Amino acid sequence: MTAELDTGLPSTRQIQTIIREEKEIEMKLSTGDLLTGKVHWQDPHCICIMDHYDQPTIVWRQSIVFVKPKL
């Protein structure tokens, strides 16, 4: 069985908007780490964030505390 991204969920739509608009975000993890960068892609289990050096970091969704646009 394959998991599919539920595009009907508000959180999925909001992340898709952030990707489309290429907004910079802050992502806090349950470890206390704070990542900044742009969301490159998402799937049902992970989100990939690109930092200022164009280095990808793949984060499991269950480890995310919050995602918010960087001001």
QUIZI-V365343 format. One record per residue. N is the residue number from 1. SS is DSSP state (a for helix, b for strand, c for the rest). OMEGA is omega in whole degrees, -180 to 180 (* if undefined). D_LAST is the distance of its C-alpha to the last C-alpha in Angstrom with 1 decimal. Layout:
n	ss	omega	d_last
N	SS	OMEGA	D_LAST
N	SS	OMEGA	D_LAST
This chain:
n	ss	omega	d_last
1	c	179	39.8
2	c	177	36.5
3	c	178	33.2
4	c	178	31.4
5	c	-179	27.8
6	c	-177	28.0
7	c	177	26.1
8	c	-179	27.1
9	c	179	24.7
10	a	-179	21.5
11	a	178	19.5
12	a	179	21.0
13	a	-179	20.3
14	a	177	16.6
15	a	178	16.4
16	a	177	18.5
17	a	178	16.2
18	a	178	13.3
19	a	-177	16.1
20	a	-177	17.4
21	c	179	14.3
22	c	179	13.4
23	c	173	9.8
24	b	-177	8.4
25	b	167	8.4
26	b	180	9.3
27	b	177	12.9
28	b	-179	15.0
29	b	-180	18.7
30	c	177	21.7
31	c	-177	22.7
32	c	178	19.8
33	c	177	18.3
34	b	179	14.5
35	b	174	14.0
36	b	179	11.2
37	b	180	12.0
38	b	178	13.0
39	b	-178	15.4
40	b	177	18.7
41	b	174	21.0
42	b	171	22.0
43	c	-176	25.4
44	c	-174	27.0
45	c	-172	26.7
46	b	171	23.9
47	b	178	20.5
48	b	179	20.2
49	b	179	17.0
50	b	-179	17.2
51	c	-177	15.9
52	c	179	15.5
53	c	-177	19.4
54	c	175	19.9
55	c	-180	21.3
56	b	171	21.3
57	b	179	21.0
58	b	-176	22.7
59	b	174	21.7
60	b	-179	24.1
61	a	-176	22.6
62	a	180	24.6
63	a	-177	22.8
64	b	175	19.3
65	b	175	18.2
66	b	172	14.9
67	b	177	12.4
68	b	177	9.0
69	b	179	6.3
70	c	-179	3.8
71	c	*	0.0
